[in-house]
Amino acid sequence: MTYQVIEEEGFKYIEAGKGEKLVLLHGLMGELSNWERVIEQFKDRYHVIIPILPIYDLPILTLGVKALSRYL
């Protein structure tokens, strides 16, 4: 399944479903397609939001948990 990437105020994310918000964060590697089964599991009960972290946009020497937490 393909989800539309939403861009708003400098942030990119995908979302699906209705209900209480459920924010899912990915690790440092992987693709959005890794979330397909997870989204399908939760979208009927939750408003699933998955931010697209800028892991490919940040300088490699500063990429880490601190940089990503500042972004969020």
C-alpha positions as a Markdown table, in Angstrom:
| # | Residue | x | y | z |
|---|---|---|---|---|
| 1 | Met | 0.0 | 0.0 | 0.0 |
| 2 | Thr | 1.2 | 3.5 | -0.8 |
| 3 | Tyr | 0.7 | 6.4 | 1.6 |
| 4 | Gln | 0.9 | 10.1 | 0.7 |
| 5 | Val | 3.8 | 12.0 | 2.2 |
| 6 | Ile | 2.6 | 15.2 | 3.8 |
| 7 | Glu | 4.9 | 18.2 | 4.2 |
| 8 | Glu | 3.9 | 20.9 | 6.6 |
| 9 | Glu | 6.0 | 23.6 | 8.2 |
| 10 | Gly | 9.3 | 21.9 | 7.3 |
| 11 | Phe | 8.2 | 18.4 | 8.6 |
| 12 | Lys | 7.4 | 15.4 | 6.4 |
| 13 | Tyr | 5.2 | 12.5 | 7.6 |
| 14 | Ile | 2.6 | 9.9 | 6.6 |
| 15 | Glu | -0.6 | 9.3 | 8.4 |
| 16 | Ala | -3.5 | 6.9 | 8.3 |
| 17 | Gly | -6.7 | 6.1 | 10.3 |
| 18 | Lys | -8.8 | 8.0 | 12.8 |
| 19 | Gly | -9.0 | 8.1 | 16.5 |
| 20 | Glu | -6.4 | 8.7 | 19.3 |
| 21 | Lys | -3.0 | 9.7 | 17.9 |
| 22 | Leu | -0.3 | 7.1 | 17.7 |
| 23 | Val | 3.1 | 8.4 | 16.7 |
| 24 | Leu | 5.7 | 5.8 | 15.5 |
| 25 | Leu | 9.4 | 6.6 | 15.2 |
| 26 | His | 11.7 | 4.7 | 12.9 |
| 27 | Gly | 15.3 | 3.9 | 13.6 |
| 28 | Leu | 18.3 | 5.2 | 11.7 |
| 29 | Met | 17.8 | 3.0 | 8.7 |
| 30 | Gly | 15.0 | 1.5 | 6.7 |
| 31 | Glu | 12.2 | 2.6 | 4.4 |
| 32 | Leu | 8.6 | 3.7 | 4.9 |
| 33 | Ser | 7.5 | 0.4 | 3.4 |
| 34 | Asn | 8.8 | -1.2 | 6.6 |
| 35 | Trp | 5.7 | 0.3 | 8.3 |
| 36 | Glu | 3.0 | -1.1 | 6.0 |
| 37 | Arg | 2.0 | -4.0 | 8.3 |
| 38 | Val | 2.2 | -1.9 | 11.4 |
| 39 | Ile | -0.1 | 0.8 | 9.8 |
| 40 | Glu | -2.6 | -1.8 | 8.7 |
| 41 | Gln | -2.7 | -3.3 | 12.2 |
| 42 | Phe | -3.4 | 0.0 | 14.0 |
| 43 | Lys | -5.2 | 2.3 | 11.5 |
| 44 | Asp | -8.7 | 1.1 | 12.3 |
| 45 | Arg | -8.3 | 2.1 | 16.0 |
| 46 | Tyr | -5.8 | 5.0 | 15.9 |
| 47 | His | -4.7 | 8.0 | 13.9 |
| 48 | Val | -1.2 | 6.7 | 13.0 |
| 49 | Ile | 1.4 | 9.3 | 12.4 |
| 50 | Ile | 4.9 | 8.5 | 11.2 |
| 51 | Pro | 7.4 | 11.4 | 10.9 |
| 52 | Ile | 10.0 | 11.0 | 8.2 |
| 53 | Leu | 13.2 | 11.8 | 10.0 |
| 54 | Pro | 15.9 | 13.7 | 8.1 |
| 55 | Ile | 18.5 | 10.9 | 8.4 |
| 56 | Tyr | 19.7 | 11.5 | 4.9 |
| 57 | Asp | 19.7 | 15.3 | 5.2 |
| 58 | Leu | 21.8 | 15.8 | 8.4 |
| 59 | Pro | 25.6 | 15.7 | 8.2 |
| 60 | Ile | 26.8 | 12.2 | 9.0 |
| 61 | Leu | 29.2 | 13.4 | 11.7 |
| 62 | Thr | 26.3 | 15.0 | 13.7 |
| 63 | Leu | 23.7 | 12.3 | 13.0 |
| 64 | Gly | 22.6 | 10.6 | 16.1 |
| 65 | Val | 19.9 | 10.6 | 18.8 |
| 66 | Lys | 20.7 | 14.1 | 20.0 |
| 67 | Ala | 20.3 | 15.6 | 16.5 |
| 68 | Leu | 17.1 | 13.7 | 15.8 |
| 69 | Ser | 15.6 | 14.6 | 19.2 |
| 70 | Arg | 16.3 | 18.3 | 18.4 |
| 71 | Tyr | 14.6 | 17.9 | 15.1 |
| 72 | Leu | 11.5 | 16.4 | 16.7 |
